[in-house]
Amino acid sequence: MNNLINSLENMVTLNSAHYIGSVLYQRLVQRFGSLEKVFKASSSELQKVPGIGPKLAPEIIRVVQEKCGEQELALAQKSGVKIITCEDEQYPRNLKTIFDYPILIYVKGDLQPADFLAVALVGSRRASYYGLRQAERFAGALAQRGVCVVSGLARGIDTAAHSGALKIKNGRTIAVLGSGLNRIYPPENKKLAQRISESGALVSELPLNAPPDSRNFPVRNRIISGLSLGVVVVEAPVYSGALITADLALDQGREVFALPGKVDSSTSQGCHRLIKMGAKLVENVDDIIEEFGPYQSLFSPKPGDAPGPEENKQSRQMAGLDYREKIIWELLSPDESKNIEDIIEESKLPPALVSSTLLVMELKKIARQLPGKNFLRY
């Protein structure tokens, strides 16, 4: 038992030095024979290992001298966080297949063997209403089919993806952070993070109190794609962290999917570029599942032909509408807003009647007004 504790403490100590992945870990152990001997090496000896330069060698010496592993283990126990090393059986099997996988991960919540059946949903932090709705829709549909939804807890698409999965009974989702698990970022997602930890897991390779440094996020993206069988880019501009995740997914041999958007929308240009480069255009969850070949039989059955919650909701809404409300309701979309002038023109109804009808529909909560007299259907 003491040997196991010492081994874990040594791994946590080494991981406390910045950006020590599995490649450098293996080089160090091959060079010195064990972590105990690594920790006794001088700076000049450490620098003889390829990849250990004049900045990283002193950092390794520092974390050993400051007993960072011992401190982290105590903090993890106090925080209710598990630490899983790459040598543990519980280490995610998908993640172990990527180049330079983390030597350990911090986990708040619960990782399950079935989580290997996972799909990542990623996209812009500055998402449009269309992007947010589609992220939530796809996440919910995937969770309903027994898929674990992986994302990064960021604002925008990530938040919508986690929320969509959590709306499904027994839906599972994993959030991979670019900070320590004691430093939830963005701060407004603390409640969401708590819900995720209760119905899935929060994951990070960084020490518990590591701040959300901008350098961390591109590195953590390899974990998002690494945990998944495939990555869906929901909405992203040309220069986007989501496209970094897509590139990493390709390097890892994962499937890459992209949702199309409006041709004049800057937030969809990254998706369109991916599609031109060969990413699969997806319109529904079946477009994703059919790419997973031998794993298809593991997905939960497709919901039957009986109307789903959305169809039932629409039927109830339609049943209570008069003819004017029905005309306007059918002109509106839940994804793309329409200006009142266009509604007047397309409905052929008098302007005053359109205005009063829209007001009634807002009160009935079957329509929603956005700035500039633009309207959406609930």
Secondary structure, DSSP 8 states (H G I E B T S, - for coil): -HHHHHHHHHHHHHHTSTT-BHHHHHHHHHHHSSHHHHTT--HHHHTTSTT--TTHHHHHHHHHHTTHHHHHHHHHHHHT-EEEETTSTTS-TTGGGSTT-BSEEEEEE---GGGGSEEEEEE-SS--HHHHHHHHHHHHHHHHTT-EEEE---TTHHHHHHHHHHTSTT--EEEE-SS-TTS-SSGGGHHHHHHHHHHEEEEESS-TT----TTHHHHHHHHHHHTSSEEEEEE--SS-HHHHHHHHHHHTT-EEEE----TT-GGGHHHHHHHHTT-EE-SSHHHHHGGGGGGGGGS-----SS--HHHHHHHHHHHT--HHHHHHHHH--SSS-EEHHHHHHHHT--HHHHHHHHHHHHHTTSEEEETTTEEEE-
